[in-house]
């Protein structure tokens, strides 16, 4: 693994380790706690997104940060989109309006997704540049590390309530195989 990738992993693991996650995980509680820690409002906005549209969107204005996420996908996908957009906030990626795939939106698409916002605000916010590939990698990795922690606490919580814990332990081991356990942290 090259030096840049190691640094990316180290930075994201440190950020992920510093994030408090509610147990059980609840998006609204998580975002409310994060907003309180940051001293800045974060508003979650569900939107209906066409299949060709972006997965998610983070918009920062003078008043608040807005995380837009689709209603027409699975709960697991919505959670990952939320964690990805929060990843941009935690990493300090500001001054951009981009989807989870890094695609910048135009004002017409912004108005379709956010009909309640003033057109001049949409043009001002969406007129910025999209995130760089490195910023997208960082937000995606951070989202995956946070999702791993959410999955672990969910599996442990479920294991406490069911006697068939061995199947759940196997599932947790598969999550560790996929993302790497804490014992295998990079130097």
VENPEHU-V745576 format. One line per field, one symbol per residue. ss: DSSP state (H for helix, E for strand, L for the rest). phi: phi as a letter, one per 40 degrees, with the letter a starting at -180 (. if undefined). burial: + if it has 16 or more other ideal C-beta (glycine too) atoms within 10 Angstrom, else -. Layout:
BEGIN
ss: ???
phi: ???
burial: ???
END
This chain:
BEGIN
ss: LLHHHHHHHHHHHHHHHLLLLLLLLLHHHHHHHHHHHHLLLEEEEEELLLLLLLLEEEEELLLLEEEEEELLLLHHHHHHHHHHHHHHHHHLLLLLLEELLLLELLHHHHHHHLLLLLHHHHHHHHLLLLLLHHHHHHHHHHHHHHHHHHHHHHHHHHHHHLLLHHHHHHHHHHHHHHHLLHHHLLL
phi: .cccccccccdcccccccccbcbccbdccdccccccccgacbbcbcbcbcdccccaabbbbccabbbcacccaccccdcccdccccdccccgcbgbbaccbgccbccccccccbccccdcccccccccccccccccccccccdcccccccccccccccccbbccccccccccccccccbgcccbccc
burial: -------++--++-++--+-+---+-+--++-+++------+-+--+-+---++++++++----++++++-------++++++++++++++-+--+++++-+-++---++++++--+----+--++---++---++++++++++++++++++-++---+--------+---+--+---+--------
END
